[in-house]
């Protein structure tokens, strides 16, 4: 599973005269074709924008310059260039990666000249074949969850139009969500809903929650999180600072 960088945030360029820039959050496990076909300069799926992506592929070529290392990475869906920017002396600390071997990349997506590239933050060799199938399953699950989330979100607009199955599904989702947090005060409910609505595999980070709820002190936010963990509403995922709802 994704094991780092869940708290990295980026900003998405506003389009269509939007009044504010939506925030990009979380890590998306994806295939290279999904990155190349993403319509935005960063990465989005069904309207959900992510701050970072994770890909697994075969390293086909390495080019080194004084300022960066460029890796050509390939999976069964396509190829993409991955850039690792260097500071002075960093060339000696370059990851130990071999051509024609699998590697795992965490990074941000950039678009330039009609082509997508990835700016890497983490590059590691894949030494266990299980990581390949795990990543593929994560990518499929991520797409399914985002598509389901969008369908439910869109279905809420059609509840009064007689779209029976979708309308009832959204209604149950909303009712069950309220029931799951009954007994929580307003602040606890707000934090819980933010955790529940996060769709990334690693969950929402403590940093993201602090950013969303700047009116809640750090001490109070920590108390809310500890209380909801003890009550079984949420649990920590990849580390003590990432949270997923149990419902």
N, C-alpha and C positions, 0 to 999 in steps of 0.2 A: 504493500500500500504506500501511498505518498507519505514521506516521512520527514519533510522539511519545508520551510518557506511558506507555511500556511498563513503567516501573518503579514506577508508582503502585500502592500497596496500600491496600485498605480492609478493614474487618472485617464479616463477615456475622453478623446476629443469630442466636443459637443457638435452635433449635426442638426440640420434642419432648423436652425435658429433657436435651439433649446436654451432655456433661461439659465440652466446650470449644467455643469459637467457631471454625469453620473460616475460613480466610483467603481473601479475594477477591483474585485476581491477574489481571494482564494486561488487554488491550484486546480487546473483541469488536466486529467489524464487523457491524452488524445493521440490520434494517428497523424502522420505527417500530412496526408491528404487533407485532413480537416483544417490544419493550420494554413496550408496553401490556398484553400478555398474560402477561408474566412473573409467576409467582406470588409472588415475593419482593419485599421493599421495595427491594432493589437489583436486580441483573440476574443471572439464572441460565438455563442451557440444559442440559437433560438432567442436572440435578444438579450441573453445573459452574458455580460462581459467579465472576463477573468484577468486577474493581475499577472498570472504566471501559468505556464503549461509544463507538463511533464511528458517527454517522449522517450521511447526506447527504440534503438535502431542499430544498424551495422555501420561502423566507421569505415568509409570508403577512401578518404583522402585527408591529408593534413597539410595546411600551408601556414608557415610561420613568418611573421614580419616583426619589426621592432615594437609595434604597438598592439598587435593582436595575433591570435591563432585562429584560423578558420578550419572548421571540421565539416566535411561533407558527409552527411548522415542519411541513411536509407532504411526504410522499412518496406513492407510489401505493398504500400500504397503510394509511395513517392520518395522524393529526395528534398533535402533542405540544407542550407548552409547555417552553421552554428558558430557564432563569434565569441571568443573569450578575450576580452580586452586586457591588456597588460600594463602594469606600471613598471617603473624602472626596477630591474632585478627580478621581476616575476617570471621571466622566461625559464629560470632555473627551477621554479616551483610548479611548472605545468603538470597537469594530470598525467599519470602514466597510462596512456591509452595506446592500443595497437590497432593498426589497419586490419580490416576484415574481421574484427571482433565486435561484439555487442557492447553498447554503452547506454547509460541512462542520463538524461539531461533535464535539468530544471532551468527555466529561463523565461524571459519576456519576448513577445512577438513584436516584430517591427516590419513595416512595409516600406519599400523604397524601390522606385523605378518599376512598379508593377510586380515586384517579387517580394516574397516573405523571407525573413531571416529570424533567427532566434539569438538573443543576447543572453549568454549563459551565465548562471550564477553558481551552478553545481554540475560537475561532469564526473561520472564514476563508471568504472568498468562493470559489466554484468558478469558475475561469476557463477550464478545459479540459473539453470534453464527455467526454473519455476517463475522467475521474475518476468519472463517473456509472456507466458500465459496469464500471469497475474495482471500485467499491464494491459493486455488486450481485454481482459474481463472488466478492468476498471474503466477503460475507454468506452466500452459498450454500455456499462452501467451508468456512466456519467451522461452519455447521450440520452439514454432512456429516462433518467431522472429529470434532466432539463426539459426534455420534450413533454414529460408528464406534468411537470410543474407549470409549463406554459399552457398546456391544454386545460388544466384546472383553473389557471388564472383567466384565460380567455372564456372558459365555460361559465364563470361567474356572471359575465355580461349576458349570457343566454338563458339564465334560469327562468325568467318570466316569459320566454318565447316558446316554451313547450319542448325544449330539447331535454327529454326526460332523463335519459341515463346520465348525461353529463351534469345536468342541473342538480339531480339528487346526489351525485357524487360530491360535488362541491359543497352542497348543503351539509352532508355528513361530515366532510372534512372540517368545515368551520365549527360545527357543533361539537365534534369530538375534540377539536383543539381547545375550545373554551372549557370543556369538562375536564380536560387533562390538567389545566392550570387553576381550577377552582380552589379557592382558599389562599391564593397568592395575592399580595397587595399590588397596586398599580405598577410600581417600579419593577417588582419581581416578574409580573406578567409581561411587561415590555421587554425585559431582558430575555425571558424565556422565548417569546415569539421571534426575537432576532436570531436566537440560536436555532430554533426550529426551522426557520425559513432559509437558513444557509444550506446550500445544496452541494458544497464541496465535500470530497471524501474525508478530509481531515477535520472538518468542522470549522467553526468560527474561532478566531483567536481572541485572547484577552485584550490585545492591543486594539483590534477592530471594535470590540465592545466598548472600550474606553472612549474611542473616537465617536461612536454612535451615541453614547450616553455621557457626554461631557458634563452634564448637570449633576451626575451622580459621582460622588467622591470615590477615589480608588478604594478606600477602606470599605465603604458601603457596597461597592460593586463586588469586591472579593467576598464579603459576607453573604451577598445574594447568591453568588455562584456556589459557595460552600454549602449554603442551606439547600439549594436545589439539587446538588449532588447527594447530600445526605437523605433527601426526600425521594430520591430516585427519578427526578424529572429529567436530569441531564447526566452525562458522564464525560470524563476527559478522554481524549482520543490518542493522538500521537505523542502528546506530552501533557504536563499539567496545565498548560496554557491554551489548549484547544478543546472545544466543547461541542458535543452533539446531543440532540434531544433524544430521549428514549421512546417518544411517541411518533 
